Amino acid sequence: MPQFADFTDEMILMVVQAADIPGVEIEDGKIVMPLAAVIGEATGFAASNFTPDPEGDAAIIASLQCSDDIIARQQAELEG
């Protein structure tokens, strides 16, 4: 049995298509899956329990941003 990492893109698309998962489609050779469906499937709750939080998402993204000063400081810590 091949490992999942050994699957080609075509094999993965065939598996996804055969699974016939509601809300999941294949368009132009790519898997299209709404975020609400992913959250619902991953947590075991219906997708309708997902509540978007744009402000929270923006805060997380902002916390990941880095300046040249931060990079220089972290580099100095690694080298020192």
C-alpha positions as CSV (number, residue, x, y, z in Angstrom):
1,M,0.0,0.0,0.0
2,P,1.6,3.3,-1.0
3,Q,2.0,6.0,1.6
4,F,-0.1,9.2,1.1
5,A,3.1,11.2,0.4
6,D,3.7,8.9,-2.6
7,F,0.4,9.8,-4.2
8,T,0.5,11.9,-7.3
9,D,-1.8,14.9,-7.7
10,E,-4.0,12.9,-10.1
11,M,-4.3,10.1,-7.5
12,I,-5.4,12.5,-4.8
13,L,-7.9,14.1,-7.1
14,M,-9.3,10.7,-7.9
15,V,-9.7,9.8,-4.2
16,V,-11.4,13.1,-3.4
17,Q,-13.7,12.7,-6.4
18,A,-14.6,9.1,-5.4
19,A,-15.3,10.1,-1.8
20,D,-18.1,12.5,-3.1
21,I,-17.8,14.7,0.0
22,P,-20.6,17.3,0.2
23,G,-19.4,20.8,-0.6
24,V,-16.1,19.6,-2.1
25,E,-15.6,20.0,-5.8
26,I,-12.8,19.7,-8.3
27,E,-12.3,22.7,-10.6
28,D,-9.5,23.0,-13.1
29,G,-7.6,20.1,-11.4
30,K,-7.8,21.7,-8.0
31,I,-9.8,20.7,-4.9
32,V,-12.2,23.4,-3.9
33,M,-13.5,23.1,-0.3
34,P,-15.3,25.9,1.6
35,L,-13.6,26.8,4.9
36,A,-16.9,26.2,6.7
37,A,-17.0,22.6,5.5
38,V,-13.4,22.0,6.6
39,I,-14.1,23.4,10.1
40,G,-17.4,21.4,10.4
41,E,-15.8,18.2,9.3
42,A,-12.6,18.6,11.4
43,T,-14.5,19.4,14.6
44,G,-17.4,17.0,14.2
45,F,-19.9,19.9,14.3
46,A,-22.1,21.0,11.5
47,A,-20.6,23.6,9.3
48,S,-23.4,26.0,10.4
49,N,-21.7,26.1,13.8
50,F,-18.7,28.0,12.3
51,T,-18.7,31.7,12.9
52,P,-16.3,33.8,10.9
53,D,-14.1,36.1,13.0
54,P,-12.5,38.6,10.6
55,E,-11.2,40.8,13.4
56,G,-9.7,37.8,15.2
57,D,-8.1,36.6,12.0
58,A,-6.6,40.0,11.3
59,A,-5.1,40.1,14.8
60,I,-3.5,36.7,14.3
61,I,-2.1,37.7,10.9
62,A,-0.8,41.0,12.4
63,S,1.0,39.1,15.2
64,L,2.8,37.1,12.6
65,Q,4.3,40.1,10.7
66,C,7.9,40.8,11.3
67,S,10.1,43.9,10.8
68,D,13.7,44.1,9.7
69,D,14.6,45.1,13.3
70,I,13.0,42.0,14.7
71,I,14.7,39.8,12.2
72,A,18.1,41.4,13.0
73,R,17.6,41.0,16.7
74,Q,16.5,37.3,16.4
75,Q,19.5,36.6,14.1
76,A,21.9,38.2,16.6
77,E,20.4,36.0,19.4
78,L,20.9,32.9,17.2
79,E,24.5,33.8,16.4
80,G,25.4,35.0,19.9
